C-alpha cells in the first residue's frame, strides 16, 4: 500500500499555476523583438519579423483564429542561438522563469514515402525546441497528431500538439527548418508545486535598489553589471543595508551563506546568476523534510577547471553533483535524507547557480539507469521495486566477487543495486519493507575516499564495485562497499546476470571446479564454476 506523506511548510514560495494558452491573433505584433508572453512563468519573444495569418482551426480542445509562421534559414547554434532570419518567418525565444510543461498547437508537414505517412521523422519538417543553455542541443518532445490534412488526395499535413518539459532558468528557441510551421498557440503551466523556489535569474527592482544603496557591503561592477559582496559571511542570510537597517534580499530569502569577503559571492544581473566565486562557499536551506526532492541548476566558472563541482550534506544524490564544463549547465537532483537543512558547498573552485527548488511532498522517487544498465539507489523512505527493474543487496564478499541476492523492496536508508534498461523509473513509497543482510553502506553526506571504498562501475572486469582512488568524492546516497586491508581492486558480479546460488547440498551430477580450475568432487560452502557459470553454495 502506498504511503501518503503530508508536509506542513512555513514558507510557500511557488504554487502551481493554472494552464495558460497564448493564441495567435490579428492583434499579435509581427515586428522583430515583439513579446508574445511575459508573466511569472515565461517570457516569449519573436527575434525576427514574422507573418500573422487568419485561419480558423480547432486543435484538440482549443479553437484558434490565426497562426504565425515559425521558420529559420539555419538551425540555432551556440554562436547564433536564435537561428538566422527567414523572410516572413521567425523563431521564438523562451525565457523560462519557473519549470513548466509547454505544449505547442501547430500544423506540420507530413512525410509520404511510397504511401507510408510519417509525422515523426528527423527530416527537418517539424518544429524543434533548442536548449540555449546546452549549446542549443535539440530536446525531445511528445508528438500527438490529432487530424490529418489531404492535398490533392494525399495526406500532406498533420494538425496536433507537441509537449515539452522545460526547467526554471532555462532559455530555449522554438524553430523549424525545411518547412514553415504554422503555430496556432502555446499552452504552458507550472509543472510542480514547490515548497521553496529560488530563481537567481530574476532580480527585482527592490533588490537592485537595496544593493545600490549599500555601498559599504556591496561593490557595483558596472562593466559586468554585478554586485560583489565585500564582507565575510558566516552562515547568515544575504542582506543589504538601507537607511540604517539590514534587509534580507528577496531573491535569496530563507537561504544562509558562508563565504569570504572580497567578491567571493556575486549577484550578477547581466549574466542572470548567483556566483559562488571560490572553493568552500556554502549555501544552506531552511529545515526540510526527509523525502523532499531538491533540484539545483549549476555551472562551473572556469572552462579548464573540470574538477570543480557541488557537494551536499543531508542528501541522497540521484542525478548530477559531478564535474561540468563552463559551457554546460547541469541539473543536480537529490532526495533529502533526514529532517533538517541541506547544505551545498563548492568543491575546488567557483560555481554559478541559476536556481534551487524543493518539492512540496513526495510519495514516489525517480531512479535513473544509464547505458551500463546498473546503478545504486537509496531512499529515506521504504520503496517497492517496479516492473522493469531488478534490485539486489550484496550478501557477502567472497574472494574477488560480490555475491548478490535479489529483493522486491528496499527499506528506508538501505542502499540497493538496480538493474534495468536505460531510462527513468518510478519507485513508489510503501508503508514498510523488510530488511535483508547487506554489505553495502551509504552516507547521508558526501564521502572523501581513503582507498577502502569500492563504488559501482563498469570497469575492465565488467560490472562490479571498483576501488575509489583516495581523495575522490562519493556522493551521498551512493551505495558502496567499505573493505579495509584488501589487495583487490574490484569485486565483480561474475557476469551481467549476477552469480547463481545453490541452497544446501549440490547435485552430485554437476561438475564443480574451484576458481583455480581444479575439479572438486565434494564441494562445500563457497564459490565454484559449474558449466561455465559461477555459483555459490550456501
N, C-alpha and C positions, 0 to 999 in steps of 0.2 A: 504494500500500500504506500502510495506517495505521501510524503510529509509536507504539509503546508507550513511555511515559515512566514510569520508576520514581524516586520521590523519597524519599531517606533523610532522615528528620527526627529531630531530637534531642528534640523536645517533642511529645508526643501528648496533646492536652487534651480531645478529644471524639471518641469512637468510635461508629459507628452502632449503635444498639440493636436488639435483636430486636423484631419486632412484638408489641404488647400489645393484647389485646382486653378491654375492660371490658364486662360484661354486666349488664343489669338483673336483679335477683333479689329474692326475698322478703325478704331482709335489708337491701336497699338503703334507707337513710333517706329519708324523704319530706318532712321538715320544711324550712322555709326555711333557707338557709345550709349545707346539707349538702354535704360534699365527696364526689364520686364517685371522683375520681382525684387523687393527689398524689404524683408521683415526679419524677425528674430531667428529664423531658421536658415534662410539662404538669401543671397543676392544673385540675381541672374541678369547678365549684361550681354548685349549684342556688340561685338567689336567692329563689325563691318556693316555697311548699309545692306538692307535686305528688302524683300518684297512681301507685302501683305496682300493676300488674295481672298476673295469671297468663295466659299464652298461649304454649303451646309452638309453636315455629316453627323451621324450618331455612331460612336465607337464604344462598345460595351455599354456602360450605364451613363455615359456623358454625351451631351449634344453640343455640337460646335457649329459656328457660322463662318469662320475664317481659318486660314493657316498661314504660316510663314515658311520661307524656303531656307533649308539648312544644308549648306554645302561649302566646301573649301577646295581650292585648287590643289593644295598639298596637305598631307597629314600634319597635324600638330607635332612638334618636336620640342625638346628641352630648350633649343635656341629660339624657336618660333611657336610658343605654346598655344596660340590661338589658330594655328594654321595660316594659310595665305588667302587673301581676299579672292572671292569668286563673284563676279559682277551679278548683282541681283540676289545674291545669297549671302549667308553669314554662318559662322559658328556661334555657339552660345557658351558663355563662361559662367560657371557657378562657384561662388564663394560659400562654402558650407560652414555655418556657424555652430550648428548642433547636428549630431548624427541623424540622418534621415533615410527614409525609403523614398526613392524617386521613381515615378512612373511616367513614361513618355507615351502620348497618344499620337499616332502618326500613320502615314501611308508609305510603304516601302516597295521597291521593285522586286518582282519575283524572278527566279532563275528557272528557265524552261529548257532542260536538256533532254532531247529525244522524248518529249512528252512527260518527263518527270519534273514535277514542280517542287522547288525548294525555296524556303524563306529563311534558311538558317545557314547560308554559306558564308565564306570569308572572301567573297569576290569584291568587296567594297561597295556593294549595292545596298548598304544598310547603314543606319545610324550607329555611331560608336561613341563611347564615353572614354576620354583620355584623362589619366590621373597626372596632373601637373606636378604633384609632389613626388612622383616616381618617374621622372623623365618622360612624362606623357605616355606611360605604358597604358595599353588598352585594358579596361576591366570588363569582366563578363556581365551580361545582363540576362534576365529571364524573359525570353520572347514568347508572346502569345498572339497568334493570328486569329482574329475574330470574324473576318469576312474576306473573301477573295473577290477580285475585280477582273472582269474579262475585257480585252480589247481585240476587236475583230475575231471574236470567238475563242480567244486564247487567254488563259489566266496570265495576267501581266503584273498585277499589283496585289498587295495584301494590306488590309487595314487592321491594326492591332495595337498592342502595348508592349513596352519593354521596361522591365523593372530592375533597379539597381539599389544596392546598399552603399551609401556614401557616409564617410566618417567626419566628425567635427574637426574643423581646422583644415580640411582638405580643399583644394582648388581643382576644378575639373572643367574640361572642354567637351561640349557636345558638338560633334561634327560628322560629316559624311563626304565621301569621295566617290567618283564614278557614277553617281546618280544624285538627283536632287530629292531630298527627303521633305515631304510635306508634313510639318509639325503643327498639329492642331492644339495641343495643350500639354501642360506639365502638372502632374499631381505630386505633392510631397507632404510628408508628415514625419514628426519625430518618431524614432524607432523604439526607444525605451524610456520609460520614466526613470529619472535618475535621482538618487538621494542627494548627491553632490555633483556639481559640474563646474569646472573652472576652464574658461576659454581664454587663453593667453594671446589669441589673435585679435581680440576685441578690447579696446581701451576706451573707456567712457570719457566724456568731456570733464566730468567731475574729477576723475583720477588724474587727468592731464593737468587740470588746474592745481591740484594738490602737489603734484610732483614739481611743477614750475615754481610754486610758492616756497618750497622747502629747499633753498639753496645751501643750507648747512649740511643736509644729509644726502641730497641728490644733485649730481652734476649733470647738466644737459649737454650732450654732444650733438651740436646742430648738424654737422656733416653726415652723421649716421642716424640722426633722429632717434636718439635713445637717451635714457637716464641711467647713469652709473651710480650705484649705491656707494656712499662714502664712509660708512661706519660699519663696525663689526656687528654681526647678527649672531645671537646665541639662543637659537630655538625660540624665536619671537615672531609675532605677526609682522607683515610688511606694512609700514606706516609712513606717512608724510606729515610734517608739522605745518599747520596754518593757523595764524592768529594765536600762537602760543599753545595750541592743543594738537596732540598727535592723533591722527585719524587713520584707521585701517583702510588700505586701498581695497576698493570693491572687487576688483578682478582676481584678487588672491585671498579674499576674505575667508577665514576659517583655517588657512594653512599657516604653518610655522616654518621659519627658515633659519639655517645655521650657515654662515658664510663670513669670510674675512672681509676687511674693508678694502677700498681702492678698486672699485669696479668689479668685484667678484660676483655681484648679482646685477643684471642689467634688464631694464624694462625697454623693449625695443618696439617702437611704434612703426618704423619703416618696414622692418622685416617681420613684423607681426609674430612675436615670440617672447618668451621669458628665457633669458640666457643665464645659465649657471656656469659662470666663467672660471672654471678651475676644478681641481680634484677635491674630494671630501666635502662638497657642499651638499647639505641635506634639506629635504622638504618633508614635513611631517603632516599627515592628515589629521582631522578630528578623530575621535573614537569611532570605530566601525564595528560591525557585527561579523562574526565568523560566517563565511558563506557568501558575503557580498563580493562582487567582481569589480576590480579596478582596472581601468584602461588608460594608458598614457601614450601620447604621441611624442616622439623624440627624435633628435638627430644630433650627431656629434658636431663639434665646432671646428674641426680641422680635417682636411682631406686625407692626410697621411697617418693620422693617429687612430688606426683601426682598432687598437686595443681598448679605446675608451668605451664605456658602457654605463648603464644604470644598474645598481644592485638594490635589493629591497629587503626589509625585515618584515616579519609577520605576514608573509605572502607565499602561497604556493603558485609558482610560475607555470603558466600553460602556454605562453607564446612570447617571443621577444626577449628582452632583457639580455641581449647579447651585443657584440660589436656591430657597428654600422659604418657607412661612409658619409662624408659631408653631403653627398648628392642624394642620400636616401633617408627619407622619413620612415621610421619603423613604428609599428604598433606593439606595445608591451601590455600583456594581459596577465593578471594573476587573481587568485582567489584568497580572500582574507582568511588567514589560518585560525586566529583566535580573536575574541573580543578585545579591541584596543586599536590604537593608531597604527598606520602603516608608514614607514619611513623609507624614502628613496634617496640614494646617495650617488654622486658622480664618482666613478672609478677611473683613475689615471688621467683625467682631464675634463675639459668643459663639455657640457651638453646643453642643447637648446630644447625647450619644451613648447609644444603647441597647445596641448590640452590635457586635463585629467578629469575623468568621470568615474563615478561609483554607482553601481546598480542599486536599486531600491531594495530588492529582495531576490531570492534565488531558490527555486525548487528543482533545479537541474544544472548540470555543469557540462562544459564542452571539452572534449579531448581531441587533439589534432594528431593524426597519424601521417607521418611523412612518407616519402617514396621507399624508405627502407622497410616500412611495414611494422615497426615496433616503436614503442615509447613507454616511459614510466609515467604514472599518474597518481596523484594524491588529492583527496578532498577532505575538508574539515567536517563533513557530514557523511553518513553512510550512503552508498550509492549501489545501484544494481548495474550489471553489465548488459548492454543492449545487444540485439541481434546484429551480427556482422563483426562483432569484436570477441576475442578470446582473452581472458585475463588469467595471469599466473602470479603466484608468490614463489619465492626461492626457498625450497625446502632445506637444502644444505649445500655446502661446498664439498665436492669430492674430487681430489686431485686438481686438475685444471678445468673442472666442469662445475657449472651452477645448475643444480637439479631443480626443475620446475614442477609445480603442481597447479592445475587449473582451478579457478574459483568462479563463482557466478555473481559474487557481490564483494564489495570492499568496505570494511568498517571505516569509521572516521579516523583520519590521520594514519592510515595504513597504506603504504605505497604498494602498487601492483604494476606488473608489466602487461601492457596491452599489445595485442597483435591483430592486424586487420589490413584491409586495402587502404591506400592513401585517401584521406578525406577527414571531415569533421564529424564527430559522433556526439550524441547527447546521452549523458548518463543521469538518469532520474534519481532524486533523493528518495530514500526509503526510511522506514521507521527505525530499523536496526539491521545489522549484518554480523554474522558470526565470524570470529577471528580464527585464523589458522597460523601455525608457526611460520615465521617469515624472517629470512636472513637480511632482507632489505631494510635499510634505515632511511630516515628522512629528517630534514630540519625545516623549521618554520622560517629560518633566515638563510641568507647565502652562506656558503661554506668555502673557506680558502683551503684548498687541498694541501696535505702534508706528505703525500706519497702512499698513504694507506687506503685511499678511497678508489673505488672502481665504478665507473659510470657506464651506462648502456651506450653501445656504439656498434656500428657495422665496420669492423676492422679487418685486418689481414687474415684472421681466423674465422671470419663470419660474425654473425650476431652474438653478442655477449657483453660482459662487463669488463672494460679495459681500464688499466691503471691511469689515474688522472695525475698529470705532472704537478709537482709541488708548486704552490702559489697560484694555480689556476682556480677559477671560480666555478662552483657548483651552485646553481640557483636553488632557492628554497622550493620544496615540493618535488624535487627530482629525486627519485629513489636511487640509492647507490649501496654498494657493498663496502663495508669497512673491515679490511683484513690486514692486521698488523703482522709484520715479520715474514710475509710471503715473498718468495722469489718469482712467482708467476706474474706475468704482465697482463694476463687475461683469463677470465673464467667464462667459457663459451657454453652454448646450449647443445653443441654437437651438430645439429642441422636445424633448418628453418622450422621443423615440426616439433622441436624440443626432444627430450630423451624419454623413451618409453619406460614404464615402471611395471615390475612384476611383483605381486604381493606373495609372500610366503615361499613355498618350495618351487623350484623351476621345473619345467617339463624336461624329463631326462632325455627325450629325443632331440632336444635342441643342442647345438654345438656352441659352447661358450669359450670365448678367448679373453684373456686379460688385455690391458692396454699395451702390453709389450708384444702381443701377437701369439702368446703361448696358450695352447688349449688347456682348459680347466675341466677336469672330469666331474668334480663335485663342487660346484660354485656355492658360496655362502653369500652373506650380505656384501654388496659392493657394486662397482660399475664394470660392465663387461660388453664385449662385442658379440652380437648374435645376428647371423645372416646379414652382416654388413651394417647393422644398426646398433647404436649404443643403448643399453638397457641398464636399469638399476634394480637390483634385488633388495627388497626391504625385509 
